[in-house]
């Protein structure tokens, strides 16, 4: 089993996690959503829907991903796809688990 895979939670588990944008990530608004550029690893990631951008920007303001989705009025039927997308963003270091101060 790869240790890299075990370091990241499963998408369903991500809903209960406290996430934030990585501090080295900048979001550039685009008509389709946004480009996320990580200045540390130089990765460029597309956020392909404005709702994804809204949620990504709000992550640090809410206790969990689920709380953020609710606050952003994302329909509950879409939560599994958001969880999967944010798992991918976490794997790319665009978002990370929030560290307790």
Buried (B, 14 or more C-beta within 10 A) or exposed (E): EEEEEEEBBEBEEBBEBBBBBBEBBEBEEEEEBBBBBBEEEEEEBEBEBBBBBBBBBBBEEBEBBBBBBEEBEBEEEEBEEBBBBBBBBBEBBBBBEBEEE
